Each structure stands twice: as C-alpha cells, then as structure tokens.
Amino acid sequence: MFVGLGALSRGDELADGSFATRQGVWMLVALPTMFLASLLPYRFWKPWSVPLFWGSLVLLVAVFLTPAKFGAHRWIPLGLFNLQPSEGAKLAFVMMLAHYLMYERNHRTLSGLVKPLLLTCAPVVLILREPDLGTSLLFLPILFAMLFAAGARPTHLLLVTLAGVALLPGLWKVMSAEQRSRVTAVFRQQDGGQVPRGDEYHLHQSKQRIAFGGLIGTDITGPPVSDPLAYHLPASRTDFVFCLAAERWGFAGVLTLLLLYLALLGSGLRIAARTREPYGRLVAVGIVTLLATQVIINTGMTLGLMPITGLTLPLLSYGGSSLVTTCFALGLLMNIGMRPGYEVAADPFSFAN
C-alpha cells in the first residue's frame, strides 16, 4: 500500500492532484478492516456466503439504476464516496463457491459442472454490461482453480475450456464496440512513428512511461524529457498505476514489487496447502487466484501484452472499494492461516475411485 502511495504521489506531481492523500484516508479504513477480518473466526462467514453472493448480484443490478459516470454504470453514489459493487462481488463469489463445493460432489462429473458455470455467468454478464471487461475476466480463472482444488477431474475442465473457446465468437458479439477495439488495439500497436490515437494511444503512453524509468527510475536519474504531453496517461492512478511505479523506480523497483507480490501469493498458497478444513482451503485458493489474476492482467496490459481493461492493481491502484475489499480478503486469508485444523468432519475432498 505504501508503494502505491509513492506511485500515486508521482502522478499527483505531474497532474496537480491529491489522489495520494485521499488514498491515505482509505488506508485508515482498509487496515482496520484487514485486522478485524483476521480476528473473527472465518467459519463465521460460512453460513453468510450464499446470502452475500446474492446481495452482491442485487447491487450489480442496482448500478444500472444510477446515472452513468464516464460512460459506464459501475458505481453507486453514497454521498461521501462511490461504492463499486463489482469489487465486493469478486470476494462474495469466492465465498459462495467455496460454500457450494465443500458440500457438493457432483462437480466430479461433467454434467455436475453446469451449475457452477451458471452461477459464474450471473456476475460475469452483469459486470460485462456495465461495461467492465477487466473485472469480468477474473471469475473464470477463480472458478477453474477452485474446481480443481475441490477435486474436479482435469479432463472435464479441459473439455469445458474447449467449449468456452468455441463460444468466443458469441462473446465477441456481446462485447461493446469499445471493448472490441481494446482487443484489436493489441494487434495494431507499433513502436516509433507518430503518436497513435484511440486505444492505441493508451498503449503507446503506457509503454513510454515505463521506458522513462530505465533501470533505476527518474527519482535518481531525473526526468528524461521536459514535454508534459509525453507524461500524459489517462487513468494513470487506477488502471495504469504500474506505469507510475515503473517510471519513478525503474526496472529495479518494479522487479522488487513483483517479487513482493510473488511472496504474498506464495504465502497464500502455503496457507491453502496446510489448511485441512474444506471451506477455508477453497476460500484461500480463490483469494490467491483472484489476486494473481489481477496482477497478471494489469501488468500485462500496461506492457501491451493483453487488451486494456478497467482493472486495478491490488493494493496499489487508487480506489476505496478496491483497497478495502483487498484488505478484507487478505485479513480473511490470514485468518484461515491461523486456524488450519479440522472441524468435526470427514477428510476434505476424499473421493472414491
């Protein structure tokens, strides 16, 4: 989070803003949330998992009843702040799916995968219609990772994946023109020449800001150019905060940042591996997959390796809903790590041949 404040302050220097200060206020809310989530035994949330999921779907529908902001229905205005329901929906989905899979064994059959897929489609379709392509992409990796951890057969998951690939043309038609242009921009990008327009402009500016950082960053070497237009990058404090970190601290800084993420995700996987209680293990797997997918997609799009999506970088990007939800998820993960033992129940995920 403190690395994020440093990156946001760099953006404020160039654009005369106060995002770092406001993010600091959100930190004062997020850190106690993480602490409280680690104290209350995580099994308390088990019976609330399904109601929380359906409540998140209600909020995802409610966003369409509010005025559009920046051409999208993603936020519910609550006076002092705007609530982004899709952030909470990600964690609610993980908890609901863990609750479902710990009791059901029919996901060991091919037909038994239909219900989890349908449950996944509900938030994906609603978020895709906001439109928010980036967040909608997170649910399928979470589903597959949690199904695998719960004992679904790899051959069945492979067949479902192939079926999903076959449905991609239909998904392409459902996507808005803006979302399709972001996908095609990845294949149209080119280095050098005139500054492009549209979505290709975002990719050009993103890679340029990263290149400005060099090996050790502009904090040490100083800005390489003085033209303010060269530093212009839309959504730099949210979707492209990785570029601010790369420009300020260079390759050495972002390498350290990625190693910190790797250490965090590795700790989460170790917690999942030693947790014997099914609900806790599945929630841990879901949270790790959620964070890992966000990091991969966000950094990939800034480098031009993936389409530009409205997806935040965990713990770094500006946004209260994202920061508080991520901290709650990490608190829940620590909670599971402190209570890895069994309840009075059978061994988890022991299936007959």
Disulfide bonds with the S-S distance in Angstrom:
none
